[in-house]
Each structure stands twice: as C-alpha cells, then as structure tokens.
Amino acid sequence: MRAVEAILWDLDGVIVQSGEYHYEAYRELFGELDVPFNREQYFDELFGIRNWAIIRTVAGERPIEEIERLAERKEEKFRRIAKGKILALPGAKTTIDRAREAGLKQAIVSSTPGANIEMILGELELTEAFDTIVGEEDAEKGKPDPEGFLVAAERVGIEPDRCVVIEDAPAGIEGGKAAAMRCIGVSTTRKPERLTQADLVVASLEDEKVWELITGD
C-alpha cells in the first residue's frame, strides 16, 4: 500500500458527539411544523444525511425555497443548543495532534454547514488544525457520493489512494471507498457490523490500531 499522506475526517460522531443536539434542533423544528418525529427515526434512519433529505423524509415534499429556509432555521437552533457544550470524543484530538506532528495533511469532510463546523472547531480550539474544510456548501452531492472526499483530496494536493477517511456512518465509508480511499470506521453511533466495508473498525480513536493503519506500522 502507498503511504498515507492525508486524513479526511468526518465531524459528527468522529471528532465530536453532537447528534443529540442535532436531534433536539430537529425536534423543535418539526414540532413547530406539527409533524411527527421521534428519536428512533432520527438515529436509526436519518443521522448523518443532509438537511434537505431529512426534511423531505419527515415533512414531505415542499418547495425548494421552503426547504432551504427550514434547513437554515434548524442549523440556527443547533448552534444555539450546542454552544458551550461541545466536547471532543476520546482519541480525536490526540490523533489530530499526532497527524500534525507527522506532517500529514488533514481535512474535514462533512454534510454539516460551514457555520456549524467553524463553531465546533472554535470551541475545541482546532480551527488551525485542518488544511481545508469541505462542508455542505462545498459539494453538490452528499455521502455516499464520493464528491466531498475528492474535493478535499484535490484541495490538499494528495492523491486519493494516499488518503485515509475516518467515518462513523456506512454512507461515509461507502463514499470514501468510492473515492478509492482507505477507511477507518468508528462505532460511536452505529454498531460495528454496519461498518464492515471499512478497512478497520474500532470502538474508539484511542485504539492504537488507528495510528498503525495511518502510518503503515
């Protein structure tokens, strides 16, 4: 295998565990619309996909302008709910720091809007840790399409087969594989058996096998 030169990070469920705050934001939004919505539906079926897809799935087809307004309102709610509560998941900051010291390029590839990513990285004091950020606005197609990963690889100037993706979702792993990248699955939000397409599945980024895959040791 060619040496890894870049790490492409998912955000929610990999660096931070913010799913509960997203759920609360959606719960508020759909409550205002008087649309049925519950925790199991979100975490079992919808977590990790783009706002427009979630809104259409839960609230039905609506004009694109309305969906955009609802998505913006949801993210404003998320930032209000999450502000001051963001914590890094075990092993995330250590791995980010080790990668920086090793001279690896690093990018965020997330279906989250850029304003959310900036808020989260700011709270974690990681704003300067990444060479580029690919948010919702930066890729026309969401995961499992590989577009976001390929955009990130191009921006950091590293060939796809020298990139490793770190994801918690089957759709993200599928997208990374479609981009011809190696993938590490972290079972923070899904059961390990749902992540078997990854080259390595771990319960936490504290597992030393993560760094062994990255370095090839």
ZICOR-V449486 format. One line per field, one symbol per residue. psi: psi as a letter, one per 20 degrees, with the letter a starting at -180 (. if undefined). burial: + if it has 16 or more other ideal C-beta (glycine too) atoms within 10 Angstrom, else -. A space follows every 50 residues. Layout:
psi->???
burial->???
This chain:
psi->qqqpiqpoprfpighqnjhhhgghghggghghilppprgggghhhhpirq ghggghggirprqhhggggggggghggghgghpijpqqqpighgggghhg hijqqqqpoqjqqhhggggghghiljhjiqhqpoahiiphprpjqigghh gggghikpqhjjqppoqiqhhggggghhjkqqpppplhiqqhiijiiqhp pqhqiipihghgggij.
burial->---++++++++++++++++-++++++++++------+---+++--+++++ ++-++--++-------+--++--++-+++-++---+-++-+++-++-++- ---++++++++++-+++-+++-++-+--++++++++-++--+++++++++ +++-++-+-+-+++++++++-++++++++-++++++++++----+--+++ ++--+-+--++-++---
